Amino acid sequence: MSYFPFLLLPQLPELNSEISLHNFPPNNWEYRLKESQFVNATFESNGFWNTVTLDTIDAYSSKKITLEDLKGKIPHSAYPFLSLSYKRLPEKSEYLPDIDSIKTYTPVSRATICLKSHSASATYQGEINPFPQKASLLSFVPFLQFKTHIKNYLFFINLEKNPKRREGLIEIYDAKSKSLKTKKIVRNNFLNFIPLDSYCFSEEEIPIVISRDMSGIPLYFSSTNDSEFLNIEHTHPPASMAVLGNRFMVQSKLKKAWFSELKDG
């Protein structure tokens, strides 16, 4: 069973985050559900994974978790990953707990992850599984909005089994000229917040976001200045476009080709 990232964004106080968890399988042939589950919040603190139980959820029910549900239960600076499990997770562990819960493959179980303003909301169906430490990222970004009253952001979310903190480097390029726009240090087991508008992309350019030493989920968020309109998107790995053959080999070759073309200096 996957974890679910909570979009904790103190940089955007005009927005509220919430996540709806669903205690039922996403199809009717892989799994038959009859049990309630615990709702957990897991976060890194002092070099360990810590977990608190927030609630329970009945079979074939959904439950919405907001920032108010997390206040007083996780440290102010911690970043929470939510989950559902049949058994209580350990309060402290040296490695990310394995979750005994619904396991399906087509599709996997997801949560409804949401950002809300006073008049609008944007959601996507998402989940996150732990990435290996020796991994990388290649993401093409066709989602930027170019009106003067719209702001664009990258949320880069990483989750690893090891709670020990480490840093990686995000590089952002223009795909056509292959010119480097910026480099940003990011950390693991966290939501990294990167504003994108100061790098002067035009409508004719497609940004490429790469990391040679850390993988994760890149989310692209756009908002009007008054938060009347919101949009959130995420990119799939480029190999997801491959229909036949070994997708992992395709992904490896795509990354190798683009990484050799994109030079950080």
Helices and strands as residue ranges (DSSP letters): E 4-5, E 16-22, E 37-45, E 48-57, E 62-66, H 67-70, E 81-85, E 92-93, E 111-116, E 121-126, E 137-140, E 150-158, E 167-174, E 180-187, E 190-195, G 197-199, E 207-211, E 217-224, E 230-234, G 238-241, H 247-261
